[in-house]
Amino acid sequence: MDRGIPTEEQLKEMREATSPVAYLVGTPRRRLGKLEKQFLERPWGQVQESVEVKLLPREGELYILARSEGRRQKEHAIRQRRLKRLWARLRELQGQERTRDELLLKLGAAQADAGRVYGLVEVQVPKPEQPVNAETFAFRLRKDKLRQAFRREGHYLLRSNLPEEDPARLWQHYVQLTEIEAVFRALKSDLAIRPIPHQKDSRIEAHIFVSFLAYRL
């Protein structure tokens, strides 16, 4: 999933364990850049009315590229809103009289607020010995990055060691995993369940069972 993505070492341990562990997990988007050309040669498979997927076998694993129209619209709206807010903030800072240190602090706050969208803008800051003005503090839109972000809207990359080759079934597995994860988030928030270390599998299962019963009640 998007959170808690396993490391390469953890995935390797799952594959090479005495009893191999099956997984279907999220993958950072930066990895999509390395596989993008190979995915271009693959056909899209329809799994839902607004969801399509591509499958790419690679080095004993299966990469799944999913494209969702609903997610694309959501990501587009969020990015546009944040970019508009960031641009307005940069213009505001450009018109203010500040020291270089004050400007850097304000830019840090703007970057934290903008998140990934900040990477779509190239910001030129004054050198230590320069004053802050329109010549030393400038910014411009990185159109190449914006086009890339637009092209990847609504796409997310999964990887799995499952032998299943039916896109629809893989998508069902992913949806089930997201639903299970949502239940555990609810357990942690609604019931304020904190992590409790257990040393036996039976105790782990009992803890989950009691927690689930409490949630149902």
Secondary structure as the mmCIF struct_conf table of DSSP 4:
data_model
#
loop_
_struct_conf.conf_type_id
_struct_conf.id
_struct_conf.beg_label_comp_id
_struct_conf.beg_label_asym_id
_struct_conf.beg_label_seq_id
_struct_conf.end_label_comp_id
_struct_conf.end_label_asym_id
_struct_conf.end_label_seq_id
BEND BEND1 ARG A 3 GLY A 4
HELX_LH_PP_P HELX_LH_PP_P1 ILE A 5 THR A 7
HELX_RH_AL_P HELX_RH_AL_P1 GLU A 8 GLU A 16
BEND BEND2 ALA A 17 SER A 19
HELX_LH_PP_P HELX_LH_PP_P2 PRO A 20 ALA A 22
STRN STRN1 LEU A 24 THR A 27
TURN_TY1_P TURN_TY1_P1 ARG A 29 ARG A 29
HELX_RH_AL_P HELX_RH_AL_P2 ARG A 30 LEU A 40
TURN_TY1_P TURN_TY1_P2 GLU A 41 GLU A 41
BEND BEND3 ARG A 42 ARG A 42
HELX_LH_PP_P HELX_LH_PP_P3 PRO A 43 TRP A 44
STRN STRN2 GLY A 45 GLN A 48
TURN_TY1_P TURN_TY1_P3 GLU A 49 SER A 50
STRN STRN3 VAL A 51 ARG A 58
TURN_TY1_P TURN_TY1_P4 GLU A 59 GLY A 60
STRN STRN4 GLU A 61 SER A 68
HELX_RH_AL_P HELX_RH_AL_P3 GLU A 69 GLN A 94
TURN_TY1_P TURN_TY1_P5 GLY A 95 GLY A 95
BEND BEND4 GLN A 96 GLN A 96
HELX_RH_AL_P HELX_RH_AL_P4 ARG A 100 ALA A 114
HELX_RH_3T_P HELX_RH_3T_P1 GLY A 115 LEU A 120
STRN STRN5 VAL A 121 GLN A 124
TURN_TY1_P TURN_TY1_P6 PRO A 128 GLU A 129
BEND BEND5 GLN A 130 GLN A 130
BEND BEND6 ASN A 133 ASN A 133
TURN_TY1_P TURN_TY1_P7 ALA A 134 THR A 136
BEND BEND7 PHE A 137 PHE A 137
STRN STRN6 ALA A 138 LEU A 141
HELX_RH_AL_P HELX_RH_AL_P5 LYS A 143 ARG A 151
TURN_TY1_P TURN_TY1_P8 ARG A 152 GLY A 154
STRN STRN7 HIS A 155 SER A 160
HELX_RH_AL_P HELX_RH_AL_P6 PRO A 167 ASP A 190
BEND BEND8 LEU A 191 LEU A 191
HELX_LH_PP_P HELX_LH_PP_P4 ILE A 193 PRO A 195
BEND BEND9 GLN A 199 LYS A 200
HELX_RH_AL_P HELX_RH_AL_P7 ASP A 201 ARG A 216
#
